[in-house]
Amino acid sequence: MNLSLQKKDKKYLWHPYTQMKDYQTRDLLIIDHAQGNYLYDEHGKRYFDTISSWWCILHGHNHPTMQEFVSRQLHRLDQVLLAGTSHEPAILLAEKLVKLTSAPLSKIFFSDNGSTACEVALKMSLQYWRHRELPAKNRFISLERGYHGDTIGTMSLGGVPEFHQEFKSILFPSFSLPSPHCYRCPMNREPGSCELECLNPLETLLAEKSEQVAAFILEPLLQAAGGMRMYPPAYLNRAAKLTKKYNIHLILDEVATGFGRTGRMFAYEHAGIVPDFLCLSKGLTGGMLAMGATVTSDKIYNAFYADYGENKTFYHGHTFTGNPLASAAALGSLQVFAEEKSLDYIQSIIPHLHQGMERFRALEWVGDVRCLGMICALELVKDKTSKEEFSFSERVGWKIYLKGLEKGLILRPMGNTVYLWLPLSTSRDEVDEIVELTYQVVADPKNIVGL
Ligand SMILES: Cc1ncc(COP(=O)(O)O)c(C=O)c1O
């Protein structure tokens, strides 16, 4: 063991979303290197990157095509501001992203990460309505259990109390609606037989207050950080129609779902709709470098296009906006999509994965098995009939995480939800191995607190 690195980590580092006391007597997993779908620790032990390194790795780690794109760029131009100057990788990437998304999406605004991609959409929407002489449209609608990032703006529209309640006193007011969670339906309906009654609160709100509303922001088909809650494309389709009917913007946060993870390039495609703003990050660079992008239409862009004296400029930018190396990584990732036909490839992997997950349903403490593309989640419950949850203090997820590590899996359950978020490069054999190892962890009663 590399004692000095362990000691230095504890001395100097404060890790994100981590209770540091958990590591008072325990070592952190120090990753030494990665290859393909695997991470290797300092002792050479191999771990399958079951959660794609926080949902961003697409084609496996260190993909040679992407390495080549980035290293070529490293010898040409490392960084330059994007205000008043431009560069080839950002220009070519913007062109490719416009071609990849659907009309009328036509303009790309780069930023640094998923939170900023969403912040940009919120600010653009707000400013757009001011330019259109509708300044009263200054509130947003979001969903309970929604997650859009950790900045103050995105937290104000977040609906995960565990993450957001400490900051509530400074978050701005917004309209929060029930989450369309089929397993725990807020309208007490059964999936398949419902009429999407969960959209009624949206329609009621818009009928009464749409003149105060700038936009509705949500994660399409999957509320990821809120507990891997999945909902049907029909909900998204109807919600999009309501936003049009009541003249508010639709902001789709595809930071997590974008770039193939749901089986289509973008999750909105499943619903046959196009948002006013599309927020991208994570898979944008295949997970290699940090980057965010907000995609919008000429209609929005043109409202900002004016003589300087009119002060309609969008005053937003980050030092590393459109960074050439990150842009090159994104171009490299899109090249891999084209060369490896990644989207075609996963069409046979996805049903195989979903089928493999079916075996979990029989387990006494698995309340729900839900899958979307390369993502599958298991919601663990104390009682299947009442759907009683394990309490926070029982730490079911933590036990599963530790057992997963022993088996060579990086499972990082969210509360009582164990999930797989697999790279698009996962093979059939790897799916079988991951599902089997995950089963060994989840099926063992010793790993489930409170039984
Ligand atoms: C849907 C969604 N939006 C926004 C974010 C925030 O992205 P970042 O962590 O890059 O700021 C995340 C991160 O997990 C996310 O899942």
The ligand as an SDF file (V2000), in Angstrom:
LIG
                    3D

 16 16  0  0  0  0  0  0  0  0999 V2000
  -28.9790   15.9950  -14.7490 C   0  0  0  0  0  0  0  0  0  0  0  0
  -27.7900   16.7130  -14.1880 C   0  0  0  0  0  0  0  0  0  0  0  0
  -27.6970   18.0380  -14.3510 N   0  0  0  0  0  0  0  0  0  0  0  0
  -26.6400   18.7340  -13.9110 C   0  0  0  0  0  0  0  0  0  0  0  0
  -25.6190   18.1020  -13.2520 C   0  0  0  0  0  0  0  0  0  0  0  0
  -24.4590   18.8970  -12.7380 C   0  0  0  0  0  0  0  0  0  0  0  0
  -23.3300   18.6370  -13.4920 O   0  0  0  0  0  0  0  0  0  0  0  0
  -21.8810   19.0190  -12.9230 P   0  0  0  0  0  0  0  0  0  0  0  0
  -21.6250   18.1010  -11.7770 O   0  0  0  0  0  0  0  0  0  0  0  0
  -20.9730   18.7760  -14.0780 O   0  0  0  0  0  0  0  0  0  0  0  0
  -21.9340   20.4540  -12.5310 O   0  0  0  0  0  0  0  0  0  0  0  0
  -25.6690   16.7210  -13.0510 C   0  0  0  0  0  0  0  0  0  0  0  0
  -24.6000   16.0170  -12.3500 C   0  0  0  0  0  0  0  0  0  0  0  0
  -24.6960   14.9020  -11.9550 O   0  0  0  0  0  0  0  0  0  0  0  0
  -26.7910   16.0040  -13.5450 C   0  0  0  0  0  0  0  0  0  0  0  0
  -26.9150   14.6840  -13.3660 O   0  0  0  0  0  0  0  0  0  0  0  0
  1  2  1  0
  2  3  1  0
  2 15  2  0
  3  4  2  0
  4  5  1  0
  5  6  1  0
  5 12  2  0
  6  7  1  0
  7  8  1  0
  8  9  2  0
  8 10  1  0
  8 11  1  0
 12 13  1  0
 12 15  1  0
 13 14  2  0
 15 16  1  0
M  END
$$$$
